[in-house]
Amino acid sequence: MTKNQIEPWRIIFMGTPSFAISSLEGIAKKENVVAVFTQPDRPKGRGQKKTSPPIKEIAQKLKIPCFQPESLKSEPAIREIERLSPDLIVVVAYGLFLPKKILDIPKYKVINVHPSLLPKYRGAAPMQWALINGDKETGVTIAYIIEKMDAGDILMQKSIDIDDSDDYFSLEKKLSNIGSDLLSQTISFLRENKISPRPQNEKEATFAPKLRKEMGRINWQQPARFIFNLIRGANPWPGTFTLCDREPLKIHHAKLLTEEMAGIPGKIQTVSAEGISVETPKGVLLLTEVQKPNKKRMPVSEFLKGNPITPGSCFHV
């Protein structure tokens, strides 16, 4: 290494879902990622086959040692992190609690990439709740991790608009890319001592807990806008559904036709290849992509071929 080159930091990366991929790939190009910690392989899908977390697959591709402890509170996990002697630990949607013993190990602390504008939406599901609540803005925050959840001092933030066309998948992709760029900037500024951390305002803190399975059932007595936002934020999990001929019909995608009409809750207004329009007390929603139990998701145009629906009938409220 020449005199003018900056020695890369030894970094431990902790993350699990696809949201964390861009951040890992980004810092692996510039820093010395000495290890990746991710959650253990879990049974998944109808066959309950054990499946690796997305981050494990990326770590293997990048030839970075990967560890999958059930908990970070165990002495073996703590000793392993001490042995790795990190300058910095980066956490991106890891999903496990970091005890104080680990927070005290790295020279430059532990930082988190969180997909909200903290102190808003601390917790496990910030992107989902931003969509469900109909927010027009969200963003990414890089903050120090302390023992209190998502409450550490803020290092950097960037905001973006949420469009009506956004759903969970599009928002995750946008914020994942922003998080990766912001993480690289933050590490550079920390190295150059160019960041002044700022405390969060506890009075402005709100929370984004995990979604519950029962949240997915559509109540047609709610306004069309409310249902539209729920469909965007609750997919892929727990998913939203209505009852059609006494069996659940999953709704994967919908459009907001109007918010003005005062309709009959759950009444099917029109049926066409474009979708099924459904009335609410305030507005009309167009269902465009659905899924029957044990079937593939499909456009409404395909669904209607084997499942005729009569305008004027109603989905169960």
Order of alpha helices (4+ residues) and beta strands (2+ residues): beta-alpha-beta-beta-beta-alpha-beta-alpha-beta-alpha-beta-alpha-beta-beta-alpha-alpha-beta-beta-beta-beta-beta-beta-alpha
